[in-house]
Amino acid sequence: MKPDLKTAFGDALRSLRSKKGFTQQQLADYTGMDRAYISELERGLLLPSIETIFKLAKELKIKPGAMVDEVNQRVNR
């Protein structure tokens, strides 16, 4: 069964964050977001806005499109 968009985004964010060696708290601090919000995104409870995707991508040092591509790959597995 293919993951839904929220789950795919959460899995992609967790993977990208872990690869950079950031904790949820560090990513939250760098982006000015709340750690609980990062957690909700990673657990697939929420979908981010475009603005949030850009903020996350900037701090993860990737292009926003690369983040979207990662999510797309997970949705289409």
ZAPAVEX-688715 format. One record per atom (N, C-alpha, C, O): x, y, z; residue in three letters; residue number from 0; chain; atom name. Coordinates in nm, 2 decimals. Each point is the difference from the previous one (the first is absolute). Layout:
# residues N
{px: X, py: Y, pz: Z, resn: Ala, resi: NUM, chain: A, name: CA}
...
//
This chain:
# residues 77
{px: 0.08, py: -0.12, pz: 0.00, resn: Met, resi: 0, chain: A, name: N}
{px: -0.08, py: 0.12, pz: 0.00, resn: Met, resi: 0, chain: A, name: CA}
{px: 0.09, py: 0.12, pz: 0.00, resn: Met, resi: 0, chain: A, name: C}
{px: 0.09, py: 0.02, pz: 0.08, resn: Met, resi: 0, chain: A, name: O}
{px: -0.12, py: 0.08, pz: -0.17, resn: Lys, resi: 1, chain: A, name: N}
{px: 0.08, py: 0.12, pz: -0.01, resn: Lys, resi: 1, chain: A, name: CA}
{px: -0.04, py: 0.09, pz: 0.12, resn: Lys, resi: 1, chain: A, name: C}
{px: -0.11, py: 0.01, pz: 0.05, resn: Lys, resi: 1, chain: A, name: O}
{px: 0.22, py: 0.06, pz: 0.00, resn: Pro, resi: 2, chain: A, name: N}
{px: -0.03, py: 0.10, pz: 0.11, resn: Pro, resi: 2, chain: A, name: CA}
{px: -0.08, py: 0.12, pz: -0.05, resn: Pro, resi: 2, chain: A, name: C}
{px: 0.02, py: 0.03, pz: -0.12, resn: Pro, resi: 2, chain: A, name: O}
{px: -0.10, py: 0.03, pz: 0.21, resn: Asp, resi: 3, chain: A, name: N}
{px: -0.07, py: 0.12, pz: -0.05, resn: Asp, resi: 3, chain: A, name: CA}
{px: 0.11, py: 0.11, pz: 0.01, resn: Asp, resi: 3, chain: A, name: C}
{px: 0.11, py: -0.01, pz: 0.04, resn: Asp, resi: 3, chain: A, name: O}
{px: -0.16, py: 0.13, pz: -0.09, resn: Leu, resi: 4, chain: A, name: N}
{px: 0.09, py: 0.11, pz: -0.01, resn: Leu, resi: 4, chain: A, name: CA}
{px: 0.06, py: 0.05, pz: 0.13, resn: Leu, resi: 4, chain: A, name: C}
{px: 0.12, py: 0.03, pz: 0.01, resn: Leu, resi: 4, chain: A, name: O}
{px: -0.20, py: -0.03, pz: 0.10, resn: Lys, resi: 5, chain: A, name: N}
{px: 0.05, py: 0.04, pz: 0.13, resn: Lys, resi: 5, chain: A, name: CA}
{px: 0.10, py: -0.09, pz: 0.05, resn: Lys, resi: 5, chain: A, name: C}
{px: 0.11, py: 0.04, pz: 0.05, resn: Lys, resi: 5, chain: A, name: O}
{px: -0.13, py: -0.17, pz: -0.06, resn: Thr, resi: 6, chain: A, name: N}
{px: 0.09, py: -0.10, pz: 0.05, resn: Thr, resi: 6, chain: A, name: CA}
{px: 0.13, py: 0.01, pz: -0.08, resn: Thr, resi: 6, chain: A, name: C}
{px: 0.11, py: -0.01, pz: 0.05, resn: Thr, resi: 6, chain: A, name: O}
{px: -0.12, py: 0.02, pz: -0.18, resn: Ala, resi: 7, chain: A, name: N}
{px: 0.12, py: 0.01, pz: -0.09, resn: Ala, resi: 7, chain: A, name: CA}
{px: 0.08, py: 0.12, pz: 0.03, resn: Ala, resi: 7, chain: A, name: C}
{px: 0.12, py: -0.01, pz: 0.01, resn: Ala, resi: 7, chain: A, name: O}
{px: -0.18, py: 0.12, pz: 0.02, resn: Phe, resi: 8, chain: A, name: N}
{px: 0.07, py: 0.12, pz: 0.03, resn: Phe, resi: 8, chain: A, name: CA}
{px: 0.07, py: -0.02, pz: 0.14, resn: Phe, resi: 8, chain: A, name: C}
{px: 0.12, py: 0.04, pz: 0.01, resn: Phe, resi: 8, chain: A, name: O}
{px: -0.19, py: -0.09, pz: 0.08, resn: Gly, resi: 9, chain: A, name: N}
{px: 0.06, py: -0.02, pz: 0.13, resn: Gly, resi: 9, chain: A, name: CA}
{px: 0.12, py: -0.09, pz: 0.00, resn: Gly, resi: 9, chain: A, name: C}
{px: 0.10, py: 0.02, pz: 0.06, resn: Gly, resi: 9, chain: A, name: O}
{px: -0.11, py: -0.13, pz: -0.14, resn: Asp, resi: 10, chain: A, name: N}
{px: 0.11, py: -0.09, pz: -0.01, resn: Asp, resi: 10, chain: A, name: CA}
{px: 0.12, py: 0.06, pz: -0.07, resn: Asp, resi: 10, chain: A, name: C}
{px: 0.12, py: -0.02, pz: 0.04, resn: Asp, resi: 10, chain: A, name: O}
{px: -0.15, py: 0.10, pz: -0.14, resn: Ala, resi: 11, chain: A, name: N}
{px: 0.11, py: 0.07, pz: -0.07, resn: Ala, resi: 11, chain: A, name: CA}
{px: 0.07, py: 0.10, pz: 0.09, resn: Ala, resi: 11, chain: A, name: C}
{px: 0.12, py: 0.01, pz: 0.00, resn: Ala, resi: 11, chain: A, name: O}
{px: -0.20, py: 0.07, pz: 0.07, resn: Leu, resi: 12, chain: A, name: N}
{px: 0.05, py: 0.10, pz: 0.09, resn: Leu, resi: 12, chain: A, name: CA}
{px: 0.09, py: -0.06, pz: 0.11, resn: Leu, resi: 12, chain: A, name: C}
{px: 0.11, py: 0.04, pz: 0.02, resn: Leu, resi: 12, chain: A, name: O}
{px: -0.16, py: -0.15, pz: 0.04, resn: Arg, resi: 13, chain: A, name: N}
{px: 0.08, py: -0.07, pz: 0.10, resn: Arg, resi: 13, chain: A, name: CA}
{px: 0.13, py: -0.05, pz: -0.06, resn: Arg, resi: 13, chain: A, name: C}
{px: 0.11, py: 0.01, pz: 0.07, resn: Arg, resi: 13, chain: A, name: O}
{px: -0.11, py: -0.07, pz: -0.18, resn: Ser, resi: 14, chain: A, name: N}
{px: 0.12, py: -0.05, pz: -0.07, resn: Ser, resi: 14, chain: A, name: CA}
{px: 0.10, py: 0.11, pz: -0.03, resn: Ser, resi: 14, chain: A, name: C}
{px: 0.11, py: -0.01, pz: 0.03, resn: Ser, resi: 14, chain: A, name: O}
{px: -0.16, py: 0.12, pz: -0.09, resn: Leu, resi: 15, chain: A, name: N}
{px: 0.09, py: 0.11, pz: -0.03, resn: Leu, resi: 15, chain: A, name: CA}
{px: 0.06, py: 0.06, pz: 0.12, resn: Leu, resi: 15, chain: A, name: C}
{px: 0.11, py: 0.04, pz: 0.00, resn: Leu, resi: 15, chain: A, name: O}
{px: -0.19, py: -0.02, pz: 0.10, resn: Arg, resi: 16, chain: A, name: N}
{px: 0.04, py: 0.06, pz: 0.13, resn: Arg, resi: 16, chain: A, name: CA}
{px: 0.11, py: -0.09, pz: 0.06, resn: Arg, resi: 16, chain: A, name: C}
{px: 0.10, py: 0.05, pz: 0.05, resn: Arg, resi: 16, chain: A, name: O}
{px: -0.13, py: -0.18, pz: -0.04, resn: Ser, resi: 17, chain: A, name: N}
{px: 0.10, py: -0.09, pz: 0.06, resn: Ser, resi: 17, chain: A, name: CA}
{px: 0.13, py: -0.01, pz: -0.08, resn: Ser, resi: 17, chain: A, name: C}
{px: 0.11, py: 0.00, pz: 0.06, resn: Ser, resi: 17, chain: A, name: O}
{px: -0.12, py: 0.01, pz: -0.19, resn: Lys, resi: 18, chain: A, name: N}
{px: 0.13, py: 0.00, pz: -0.09, resn: Lys, resi: 18, chain: A, name: CA}
{px: 0.08, py: 0.12, pz: 0.04, resn: Lys, resi: 18, chain: A, name: C}
{px: 0.13, py: -0.01, pz: -0.01, resn: Lys, resi: 18, chain: A, name: O}
{px: -0.19, py: 0.12, pz: 0.04, resn: Lys, resi: 19, chain: A, name: N}
{px: 0.08, py: 0.12, pz: 0.04, resn: Lys, resi: 19, chain: A, name: CA}
{px: 0.04, py: 0.00, pz: 0.15, resn: Lys, resi: 19, chain: A, name: C}
{px: 0.08, py: 0.09, pz: 0.04, resn: Lys, resi: 19, chain: A, name: O}
{px: -0.12, py: -0.19, pz: 0.03, resn: Gly, resi: 20, chain: A, name: N}
{px: 0.04, py: -0.01, pz: 0.14, resn: Gly, resi: 20, chain: A, name: CA}
{px: -0.07, py: 0.09, pz: 0.09, resn: Gly, resi: 20, chain: A, name: C}
{px: 0.05, py: 0.03, pz: 0.11, resn: Gly, resi: 20, chain: A, name: O}
{px: -0.17, py: 0.03, pz: -0.15, resn: Phe, resi: 21, chain: A, name: N}
{px: -0.07, py: 0.09, pz: 0.08, resn: Phe, resi: 21, chain: A, name: CA}
{px: -0.10, py: -0.07, pz: 0.09, resn: Phe, resi: 21, chain: A, name: C}
{px: -0.06, py: -0.10, pz: -0.04, resn: Phe, resi: 21, chain: A, name: O}
{px: 0.04, py: 0.14, pz: 0.16, resn: Thr, resi: 22, chain: A, name: N}
{px: -0.12, py: -0.04, pz: 0.08, resn: Thr, resi: 22, chain: A, name: CA}
{px: -0.12, py: 0.08, pz: -0.04, resn: Thr, resi: 22, chain: A, name: C}
{px: 0.01, py: 0.10, pz: -0.08, resn: Thr, resi: 22, chain: A, name: O}
{px: -0.13, py: -0.14, pz: 0.12, resn: Gln, resi: 23, chain: A, name: N}
{px: -0.12, py: 0.07, pz: -0.03, resn: Gln, resi: 23, chain: A, name: CA}
{px: 0.02, py: 0.14, pz: 0.06, resn: Gln, resi: 23, chain: A, name: C}
{px: -0.04, py: 0.10, pz: -0.06, resn: Gln, resi: 23, chain: A, name: O}
{px: 0.09, py: -0.09, pz: 0.18, resn: Gln, resi: 24, chain: A, name: N}
{px: 0.02, py: 0.13, pz: 0.07, resn: Gln, resi: 24, chain: A, name: CA}
{px: 0.09, py: 0.09, pz: -0.08, resn: Gln, resi: 24, chain: A, name: C}
{px: -0.03, py: 0.12, pz: -0.01, resn: Gln, resi: 24, chain: A, name: O}
{px: 0.14, py: -0.17, pz: -0.04, resn: Gln, resi: 25, chain: A, name: N}
{px: 0.09, py: 0.08, pz: -0.08, resn: Gln, resi: 25, chain: A, name: CA}
{px: -0.06, py: 0.05, pz: -0.12, resn: Gln, resi: 25, chain: A, name: C}
{px: 0.01, py: 0.12, pz: -0.03, resn: Gln, resi: 25, chain: A, name: O}
{px: -0.08, py: -0.20, pz: -0.04, resn: Leu, resi: 26, chain: A, name: N}
{px: -0.07, py: 0.04, pz: -0.13, resn: Leu, resi: 26, chain: A, name: CA}
{px: -0.10, py: 0.11, pz: 0.04, resn: Leu, resi: 26, chain: A, name: C}
{px: -0.02, py: 0.10, pz: -0.08, resn: Leu, resi: 26, chain: A, name: O}
{px: -0.06, py: -0.12, pz: 0.18, resn: Ala, resi: 27, chain: A, name: N}
{px: -0.10, py: 0.10, pz: 0.05, resn: Ala, resi: 27, chain: A, name: CA}
{px: 0.07, py: 0.13, pz: 0.03, resn: Ala, resi: 27, chain: A, name: C}
{px: -0.05, py: 0.10, pz: -0.04, resn: Ala, resi: 27, chain: A, name: O}
{px: 0.16, py: -0.10, pz: 0.11, resn: Asp, resi: 28, chain: A, name: N}
{px: 0.07, py: 0.12, pz: 0.03, resn: Asp, resi: 28, chain: A, name: CA}
{px: 0.05, py: 0.07, pz: -0.12, resn: Asp, resi: 28, chain: A, name: C}
{px: -0.01, py: 0.12, pz: -0.01, resn: Asp, resi: 28, chain: A, name: O}
{px: 0.07, py: -0.19, pz: -0.08, resn: Tyr, resi: 29, chain: A, name: N}
{px: 0.06, py: 0.06, pz: -0.13, resn: Tyr, resi: 29, chain: A, name: CA}
{px: -0.11, py: 0.06, pz: -0.08, resn: Tyr, resi: 29, chain: A, name: C}
{px: 0.02, py: 0.10, pz: -0.07, resn: Tyr, resi: 29, chain: A, name: O}
{px: -0.14, py: -0.16, pz: 0.07, resn: Thr, resi: 30, chain: A, name: N}
{px: -0.11, py: 0.05, pz: -0.09, resn: Thr, resi: 30, chain: A, name: CA}
{px: -0.09, py: 0.09, pz: 0.07, resn: Thr, resi: 30, chain: A, name: C}
{px: -0.09, py: 0.07, pz: -0.07, resn: Thr, resi: 30, chain: A, name: O}
{px: 0.10, py: -0.05, pz: 0.20, resn: Gly, resi: 31, chain: A, name: N}
{px: -0.09, py: 0.08, pz: 0.08, resn: Gly, resi: 31, chain: A, name: CA}
{px: -0.14, py: -0.06, pz: 0.02, resn: Gly, resi: 31, chain: A, name: C}
{px: -0.10, py: 0.06, pz: 0.03, resn: Gly, resi: 31, chain: A, name: O}
{px: 0.10, py: -0.20, pz: -0.05, resn: Met, resi: 32, chain: A, name: N}
{px: -0.13, py: -0.07, pz: 0.02, resn: Met, resi: 32, chain: A, name: CA}
{px: 0.00, py: -0.07, pz: 0.14, resn: Met, resi: 32, chain: A, name: C}
{px: 0.11, py: 0.00, pz: 0.06, resn: Met, resi: 32, chain: A, name: O}
{px: -0.22, py: -0.05, pz: -0.02, resn: Asp, resi: 33, chain: A, name: N}
{px: -0.01, py: -0.07, pz: 0.13, resn: Asp, resi: 33, chain: A, name: CA}
{px: 0.04, py: -0.14, pz: -0.02, resn: Asp, resi: 33, chain: A, name: C}
{px: -0.03, py: -0.06, pz: -0.11, resn: Asp, resi: 33, chain: A, name: O}
{px: 0.10, py: 0.00, pz: 0.20, resn: Arg, resi: 34, chain: A, name: N}
{px: 0.04, py: -0.14, pz: -0.01, resn: Arg, resi: 34, chain: A, name: CA}
{px: -0.12, py: -0.09, pz: -0.01, resn: Arg, resi: 34, chain: A, name: C}
{px: 0.00, py: -0.10, pz: -0.08, resn: Arg, resi: 34, chain: A, name: O}
{px: -0.11, py: 0.13, pz: 0.14, resn: Ala, resi: 35, chain: A, name: N}
{px: -0.12, py: -0.08, pz: -0.01, resn: Ala, resi: 35, chain: A, name: CA}
{px: -0.06, py: 0.00, pz: -0.14, resn: Ala, resi: 35, chain: A, name: C}
{px: -0.05, py: -0.10, pz: -0.05, resn: Ala, resi: 35, chain: A, name: O}
{px: 0.07, py: 0.21, pz: -0.02, resn: Tyr, resi: 36, chain: A, name: N}
{px: -0.05, py: 0.01, pz: -0.14, resn: Tyr, resi: 36, chain: A, name: CA}
{px: 0.09, py: -0.09, pz: -0.09, resn: Tyr, resi: 36, chain: A, name: C}
{px: -0.06, py: -0.07, pz: -0.08, resn: Tyr, resi: 36, chain: A, name: O}
{px: 0.19, py: 0.07, pz: 0.10, resn: Ile, resi: 37, chain: A, name: N}
{px: 0.09, py: -0.09, pz: -0.07, resn: Ile, resi: 37, chain: A, name: CA}
{px: -0.04, py: -0.14, pz: 0.02, resn: Ile, resi: 37, chain: A, name: C}
{px: -0.01, py: -0.08, pz: -0.09, resn: Ile, resi: 37, chain: A, name: O}
{px: -0.02, py: 0.05, pz: 0.22, resn: Ser, resi: 38, chain: A, name: N}
{px: -0.04, py: -0.14, pz: 0.03, resn: Ser, resi: 38, chain: A, name: CA}
{px: -0.13, py: -0.04, pz: -0.07, resn: Ser, resi: 38, chain: A, name: C}
{px: -0.01, py: -0.11, pz: -0.05, resn: Ser, resi: 38, chain: A, name: O}
{px: -0.09, py: 0.20, pz: 0.05, resn: Glu, resi: 39, chain: A, name: N}
{px: -0.12, py: -0.03, pz: -0.07, resn: Glu, resi: 39, chain: A, name: CA}
{px: 0.01, py: -0.02, pz: -0.15, resn: Glu, resi: 39, chain: A, name: C}
{px: -0.06, py: -0.08, pz: -0.06, resn: Glu, resi: 39, chain: A, name: O}
{px: 0.15, py: 0.16, pz: 0.00, resn: Leu, resi: 40, chain: A, name: N}
{px: 0.03, py: -0.02, pz: -0.14, resn: Leu, resi: 40, chain: A, name: CA}
{px: 0.06, py: -0.14, pz: -0.02, resn: Leu, resi: 40, chain: A, name: C}
{px: -0.04, py: -0.07, pz: -0.09, resn: Leu, resi: 40, chain: A, name: O}
{px: 0.14, py: 0.04, pz: 0.17, resn: Glu, resi: 41, chain: A, name: N}
{px: 0.07, py: -0.13, pz: -0.02, resn: Glu, resi: 41, chain: A, name: CA}
{px: -0.09, py: -0.12, pz: 0.03, resn: Glu, resi: 41, chain: A, name: C}
{px: 0.02, py: -0.10, pz: -0.06, resn: Glu, resi: 41, chain: A, name: O}
{px: -0.12, py: 0.12, pz: 0.14, resn: Arg, resi: 42, chain: A, name: N}
{px: -0.09, py: -0.11, pz: 0.03, resn: Arg, resi: 42, chain: A, name: CA}
{px: -0.12, py: -0.01, pz: -0.10, resn: Arg, resi: 42, chain: A, name: C}
{px: -0.08, py: -0.08, pz: 0.01, resn: Arg, resi: 42, chain: A, name: O}
{px: 0.08, py: 0.17, pz: -0.11, resn: Gly, resi: 43, chain: A, name: N}
{px: -0.10, py: 0.00, pz: -0.10, resn: Gly, resi: 43, chain: A, name: CA}
{px: -0.13, py: 0.05, pz: 0.05, resn: Gly, resi: 43, chain: A, name: C}
{px: -0.11, py: -0.04, pz: -0.06, resn: Gly, resi: 43, chain: A, name: O}
{px: 0.11, py: 0.13, pz: 0.16, resn: Leu, resi: 44, chain: A, name: N}
{px: -0.13, py: 0.05, pz: 0.05, resn: Leu, resi: 44, chain: A, name: CA}
{px: -0.04, py: 0.13, pz: -0.08, resn: Leu, resi: 44, chain: A, name: C}
{px: -0.12, py: 0.03, pz: 0.00, resn: Leu, resi: 44, chain: A, name: O}
{px: 0.22, py: 0.04, pz: -0.05, resn: Leu, resi: 45, chain: A, name: N}
{px: -0.02, py: 0.12, pz: -0.07, resn: Leu, resi: 45, chain: A, name: CA}
{px: 0.07, py: 0.01, pz: -0.13, resn: Leu, resi: 45, chain: A, name: C}
{px: 0.10, py: -0.07, pz: -0.02, resn: Leu, resi: 45, chain: A, name: O}
{px: -0.15, py: 0.15, pz: -0.07, resn: Leu, resi: 46, chain: A, name: N}
{px: 0.08, py: 0.04, pz: -0.12, resn: Leu, resi: 46, chain: A, name: CA}
{px: 0.05, py: 0.14, pz: 0.01, resn: Leu, resi: 46, chain: A, name: C}
{px: -0.07, py: 0.09, pz: 0.05, resn: Leu, resi: 46, chain: A, name: O}
{px: 0.19, py: -0.06, pz: -0.10, resn: Pro, resi: 47, chain: A, name: N}
{px: 0.05, py: 0.13, pz: 0.02, resn: Pro, resi: 47, chain: A, name: CA}
{px: -0.04, py: 0.09, pz: -0.12, resn: Pro, resi: 47, chain: A, name: C}
{px: -0.05, py: -0.05, pz: -0.10, resn: Pro, resi: 47, chain: A, name: O}
{px: 0.06, py: 0.18, pz: 0.13, resn: Ser, resi: 48, chain: A, name: N}
{px: -0.03, py: 0.10, pz: -0.11, resn: Ser, resi: 48, chain: A, name: CA}
{px: 0.12, py: 0.01, pz: -0.09, resn: Ser, resi: 48, chain: A, name: C}
{px: 0.11, py: -0.06, pz: 0.04, resn: Ser, resi: 48, chain: A, name: O}
{px: -0.12, py: 0.12, pz: -0.15, resn: Ile, resi: 49, chain: A, name: N}
{px: 0.11, py: 0.02, pz: -0.09, resn: Ile, resi: 49, chain: A, name: CA}
{px: 0.11, py: 0.08, pz: 0.08, resn: Ile, resi: 49, chain: A, name: C}
{px: 0.12, py: -0.03, pz: -0.02, resn: Ile, resi: 49, chain: A, name: O}
{px: -0.16, py: 0.13, pz: 0.09, resn: Glu, resi: 50, chain: A, name: N}
{px: 0.10, py: 0.08, pz: 0.08, resn: Glu, resi: 50, chain: A, name: CA}
{px: 0.08, py: -0.09, pz: 0.10, resn: Glu, resi: 50, chain: A, name: C}
{px: 0.12, py: 0.02, pz: 0.01, resn: Glu, resi: 50, chain: A, name: O}
{px: -0.19, py: -0.11, pz: 0.05, resn: Thr, resi: 51, chain: A, name: N}
{px: 0.07, py: -0.09, pz: 0.09, resn: Thr, resi: 51, chain: A, name: CA}
{px: 0.09, py: -0.09, pz: -0.07, resn: Thr, resi: 51, chain: A, name: C}
{px: 0.11, py: -0.03, pz: 0.05, resn: Thr, resi: 51, chain: A, name: O}
{px: -0.15, py: -0.02, pz: -0.17, resn: Ile, resi: 52, chain: A, name: N}
{px: 0.09, py: -0.09, pz: -0.08, resn: Ile, resi: 52, chain: A, name: CA}
{px: 0.13, py: 0.08, pz: -0.03, resn: Ile, resi: 52, chain: A, name: C}
{px: 0.11, py: -0.06, pz: 0.01, resn: Ile, resi: 52, chain: A, name: O}
{px: -0.12, py: 0.18, pz: -0.05, resn: Phe, resi: 53, chain: A, name: N}
{px: 0.12, py: 0.09, pz: -0.03, resn: Phe, resi: 53, chain: A, name: CA}
{px: 0.08, py: 0.02, pz: 0.12, resn: Phe, resi: 53, chain: A, name: C}
{px: 0.13, py: -0.01, pz: -0.01, resn: Phe, resi: 53, chain: A, name: O}
{px: -0.18, py: 0.03, pz: 0.13, resn: Lys, resi: 54, chain: A, name: N}
{px: 0.08, py: 0.02, pz: 0.12, resn: Lys, resi: 54, chain: A, name: CA}
{px: 0.07, py: -0.13, pz: 0.04, resn: Lys, resi: 54, chain: A, name: C}
{px: 0.12, py: 0.01, pz: 0.03, resn: Lys, resi: 54, chain: A, name: O}
{px: -0.19, py: -0.12, pz: -0.04, resn: Leu, resi: 55, chain: A, name: N}
{px: 0.06, py: -0.13, pz: 0.04, resn: Leu, resi: 55, chain: A, name: CA}
{px: 0.11, py: -0.03, pz: -0.10, resn: Leu, resi: 55, chain: A, name: C}
{px: 0.11, py: -0.04, pz: 0.04, resn: Leu, resi: 55, chain: A, name: O}
{px: -0.13, py: 0.06, pz: -0.17, resn: Ala, resi: 56, chain: A, name: N}
{px: 0.10, py: -0.03, pz: -0.10, resn: Ala, resi: 56, chain: A, name: CA}
{px: 0.12, py: 0.09, pz: 0.02, resn: Ala, resi: 56, chain: A, name: C}
{px: 0.12, py: -0.05, pz: -0.01, resn: Ala, resi: 56, chain: A, name: O}
{px: -0.14, py: 0.17, pz: 0.04, resn: Lys, resi: 57, chain: A, name: N}
{px: 0.12, py: 0.09, pz: 0.02, resn: Lys, resi: 57, chain: A, name: CA}
{px: 0.09, py: -0.05, pz: 0.11, resn: Lys, resi: 57, chain: A, name: C}
{px: 0.12, py: 0.00, pz: -0.02, resn: Lys, resi: 57, chain: A, name: O}
{px: -0.18, py: -0.03, pz: 0.13, resn: Glu, resi: 58, chain: A, name: N}
{px: 0.08, py: -0.05, pz: 0.12, resn: Glu, resi: 58, chain: A, name: CA}
{px: 0.06, py: -0.13, pz: -0.02, resn: Glu, resi: 58, chain: A, name: C}
{px: 0.10, py: -0.04, pz: 0.06, resn: Glu, resi: 58, chain: A, name: O}
{px: -0.17, py: -0.05, pz: -0.14, resn: Leu, resi: 59, chain: A, name: N}
{px: 0.06, py: -0.13, pz: -0.04, resn: Leu, resi: 59, chain: A, name: CA}
{px: 0.10, py: 0.01, pz: -0.11, resn: Leu, resi: 59, chain: A, name: C}
{px: 0.06, py: -0.10, pz: -0.04, resn: Leu, resi: 59, chain: A, name: O}
{px: -0.04, py: 0.22, pz: -0.01, resn: Lys, resi: 60, chain: A, name: N}
{px: 0.09, py: 0.02, pz: -0.11, resn: Lys, resi: 60, chain: A, name: CA}
{px: -0.03, py: -0.08, pz: -0.13, resn: Lys, resi: 60, chain: A, name: C}
{px: 0.09, py: -0.06, pz: -0.06, resn: Lys, resi: 60, chain: A, name: O}
{px: -0.22, py: 0.06, pz: 0.03, resn: Ile, resi: 61, chain: A, name: N}
{px: -0.04, py: -0.07, pz: -0.13, resn: Ile, resi: 61, chain: A, name: CA}
{px: -0.10, py: 0.10, pz: -0.07, resn: Ile, resi: 61, chain: A, name: C}
{px: -0.04, py: 0.10, pz: 0.06, resn: Ile, resi: 61, chain: A, name: O}
{px: 0.02, py: -0.13, pz: -0.18, resn: Lys, resi: 62, chain: A, name: N}
{px: -0.10, py: 0.09, pz: -0.08, resn: Lys, resi: 62, chain: A, name: CA}
{px: -0.14, py: -0.05, pz: 0.04, resn: Lys, resi: 62, chain: A, name: C}
{px: -0.02, py: -0.12, pz: 0.02, resn: Lys, resi: 62, chain: A, name: O}
{px: -0.07, py: 0.21, pz: -0.01, resn: Pro, resi: 63, chain: A, name: N}
{px: -0.14, py: -0.04, pz: 0.03, resn: Pro, resi: 63, chain: A, name: CA}
{px: -0.05, py: -0.11, pz: -0.10, resn: Pro, resi: 63, chain: A, name: C}
{px: -0.07, py: -0.09, pz: 0.04, resn: Pro, resi: 63, chain: A, name: O}
{px: 0.11, py: 0.10, pz: -0.17, resn: Gly, resi: 64, chain: A, name: N}
{px: -0.04, py: -0.10, pz: -0.09, resn: Gly, resi: 64, chain: A, name: CA}
{px: 0.05, py: -0.14, pz: 0.03, resn: Gly, resi: 64, chain: A, name: C}
{px: -0.06, py: -0.10, pz: -0.03, resn: Gly, resi: 64, chain: A, name: O}
{px: 0.18, py: 0.10, pz: 0.09, resn: Ala, resi: 65, chain: A, name: N}
{px: 0.06, py: -0.13, pz: 0.04, resn: Ala, resi: 65, chain: A, name: CA}
{px: -0.08, py: -0.06, pz: 0.11, resn: Ala, resi: 65, chain: A, name: C}
{px: -0.02, py: -0.13, pz: 0.00, resn: Ala, resi: 65, chain: A, name: O}
{px: -0.03, py: 0.21, pz: 0.09, resn: Met, resi: 66, chain: A, name: N}
{px: -0.09, py: -0.05, pz: 0.11, resn: Met, resi: 66, chain: A, name: CA}
{px: -0.13, py: -0.06, pz: -0.06, resn: Met, resi: 66, chain: A, name: C}
{px: -0.05, py: -0.10, pz: 0.03, resn: Met, resi: 66, chain: A, name: O}
{px: -0.01, py: 0.18, pz: -0.13, resn: Val, resi: 67, chain: A, name: N}
{px: -0.12, py: -0.05, pz: -0.06, resn: Val, resi: 67, chain: A, name: CA}
{px: 0.02, py: -0.13, pz: -0.08, resn: Val, resi: 67, chain: A, name: C}
{px: -0.08, py: -0.09, pz: 0.00, resn: Val, resi: 67, chain: A, name: O}
{px: 0.20, py: 0.09, pz: -0.07, resn: Asp, resi: 68, chain: A, name: N}
{px: 0.03, py: -0.13, pz: -0.07, resn: Asp, resi: 68, chain: A, name: CA}
{px: 0.01, py: -0.12, pz: 0.09, resn: Asp, resi: 68, chain: A, name: C}
{px: -0.04, py: -0.11, pz: -0.03, resn: Asp, resi: 68, chain: A, name: O}
{px: 0.10, py: 0.14, pz: 0.15, resn: Glu, resi: 69, chain: A, name: N}
{px: 0.01, py: -0.11, pz: 0.10, resn: Glu, resi: 69, chain: A, name: CA}
{px: -0.14, py: -0.05, pz: 0.04, resn: Glu, resi: 69, chain: A, name: C}
{px: -0.02, py: -0.12, pz: 0.01, resn: Glu, resi: 69, chain: A, name: O}
{px: -0.06, py: 0.21, pz: 0.01, resn: Val, resi: 70, chain: A, name: N}
{px: -0.14, py: -0.03, pz: 0.04, resn: Val, resi: 70, chain: A, name: CA}
{px: -0.07, py: -0.08, pz: -0.11, resn: Val, resi: 70, chain: A, name: C}
{px: -0.06, py: -0.10, pz: 0.02, resn: Val, resi: 70, chain: A, name: O}
{px: 0.08, py: 0.15, pz: -0.14, resn: Asn, resi: 71, chain: A, name: N}
{px: -0.07, py: -0.06, pz: -0.12, resn: Asn, resi: 71, chain: A, name: CA}
{px: 0.05, py: -0.14, pz: -0.02, resn: Asn, resi: 71, chain: A, name: C}
{px: -0.08, py: -0.09, pz: -0.03, resn: Asn, resi: 71, chain: A, name: O}
{px: 0.21, py: 0.06, pz: 0.05, resn: Gln, resi: 72, chain: A, name: N}
{px: 0.05, py: -0.13, pz: -0.01, resn: Gln, resi: 72, chain: A, name: CA}
{px: -0.06, py: -0.10, pz: 0.10, resn: Gln, resi: 72, chain: A, name: C}
{px: -0.04, py: -0.11, pz: -0.03, resn: Gln, resi: 72, chain: A, name: O}
{px: 0.02, py: 0.16, pz: 0.15, resn: Arg, resi: 73, chain: A, name: N}
{px: -0.06, py: -0.08, pz: 0.11, resn: Arg, resi: 73, chain: A, name: CA}
{px: -0.15, py: -0.03, pz: -0.03, resn: Arg, resi: 73, chain: A, name: C}
{px: -0.05, py: -0.11, pz: 0.03, resn: Arg, resi: 73, chain: A, name: O}
{px: -0.02, py: 0.21, pz: -0.09, resn: Val, resi: 74, chain: A, name: N}
{px: -0.14, py: -0.02, pz: -0.03, resn: Val, resi: 74, chain: A, name: CA}
{px: -0.02, py: -0.10, pz: -0.11, resn: Val, resi: 74, chain: A, name: C}
{px: -0.10, py: -0.07, pz: -0.01, resn: Val, resi: 74, chain: A, name: O}
{px: 0.20, py: 0.07, pz: -0.09, resn: Asn, resi: 75, chain: A, name: N}
{px: -0.02, py: -0.08, pz: -0.11, resn: Asn, resi: 75, chain: A, name: CA}
{px: 0.08, py: -0.14, pz: 0.00, resn: Asn, resi: 75, chain: A, name: C}
{px: 0.02, py: -0.06, pz: -0.10, resn: Asn, resi: 75, chain: A, name: O}
{px: 0.02, py: 0.02, pz: 0.22, resn: Arg, resi: 76, chain: A, name: N}
{px: 0.07, py: -0.13, pz: 0.02, resn: Arg, resi: 76, chain: A, name: CA}
{px: -0.10, py: -0.11, pz: -0.03, resn: Arg, resi: 76, chain: A, name: C}
{px: 0.04, py: -0.12, pz: 0.01, resn: Arg, resi: 76, chain: A, name: O}
//
